[in-house]
Amino acid sequence: QAQLVESGGGLVQAGDSLRLSCAASGRTFRNYAMGWFRQAPGKERDFVAAINWSGSSTGYADSVKGRFTISRDSASTTVYLQMNSLKPEDTAVYYCAANTRPGSSYYTRIPSYDLWGQGTQVTVSS
């Protein structure tokens, strides 16, 4: 059974960094686009970053451009989200997602993803 498991969340201060990991198991994710989304309390789930199957294309929400970096390892079993210069408004549950249909692009919309992890909490104090 295919599964995504996020890790690396925690409580940090404004200006600190965190690296989130998304480990894939149960099937090869080498050919799948991957994304990170986040959901703050009382708000909708929003796009954060995405990467295509090869890692050659990435996309970011305007709110995180220049601060966050998405990447995937060479075996494409793990996707990372490096988060620098964290702000209190980055506080949310962060979710990893996979688009398991063949394609060359990355995707920014929730309906494009058909497999989701359980999420990891990131809290940034001021």
N, C-alpha and C positions, 0 to 999 in steps of 0.2 A: 504494500500500500504506500503510495507516494505521500511524503510528508515534508513539511518545512518547519524548522525549529529556529526561532530567533534567540539570541543571547547578547549580552553586553550592555544591557540597560542599567540604570542606576540613578543615584542622586548626586548631582554635581553642582558647582557654583557657576554663575555667569562667567563666561570667558574660558571655561574649561573645555576639554575635548573628551569625546567618547567614540569608540568604534563598535558598531553593531555588526553581528554576524548572522547569517541565515544559512543554516546547513540543510541541504537537501538529501533525502534518502528515499529508497524504495524504487527509484527509477533514475535513469540518467537525465540530468537537466542541462546537458551540454548544448542542446539545440533550442533552448527555451529563453525567451526574454524574461527578465526579472524586474521587479519593482519594489520600492519602499513607499509605504503610505503611513500616515499618522492620524490619530484621532484624539483630540483634547476633550475633556469632560464637557458634555452638553453641546458638542459641535459635531459636524459631519466628518467623515473620514476624507482626508485630503491627500492628493499626490505629493510626494516628496522628491523621488528620483527614480530613474529607470535606466536599464542597460539592455542592449540587444544580445543575441545569443553569443556573438563572438567577442563582445566587449569593445567593439570598434565604434559604437555610437552610444551616447548617453544623453539624458535629458534631466533637467532640474526645475523645480518650482522656483519662481522668482525670489521667494522668501529665503531660500537656502543657497542660491547661486553664490559661488565664491567662498562658501563656508563648508559645504558638504561635498563629499566625493563618493560616488558609487563605483565599485569595482567587483571583479569576480576572479577567482583563482584559475590557474591554467587548466585544471581538470573540470572547472565549472561546477563543482559540487558545493561551493560556498560563495555567497555574495556578501559583500561588506558595504557598510555605510560609515565612512569616516566623517565625524561631525566635529568641527572646530568652531571656536568663538561662539559657544552656545549661549543662547539668550533664554530668559524665563518663558518667552512665548514659544519656545521649542518644546516645552513640556507637553507630553502626550504619550499615548501608547503607540508604539511603532510596529507596523506589520510588514512582513515580507510576503510577496506574492509572485506567482509564476503564471506565465501565459504558455500553456502546454500545446498550443497549436503552432505548426511550422510557420516561420516568418523571419524576415530580415530586420525588422524595425524594433524599436522600443515603444512602449505604450504608456500613456499618461492617464488613461481613464480606467476607473474601477471595473466596468463591465468587460474590459479586455482580459482580465485575469480570472482564472478558473481554479486556482489552488492558493490557499492562504495559510499562513502560520497563525499561532495563537497570540502573538504580540509580546512585546517587551516594554516595560515602563521606563520612560526617561523623564526625570524631574530635574529642572534647572532652577536653583534658588538665586534670588537677587542679592 
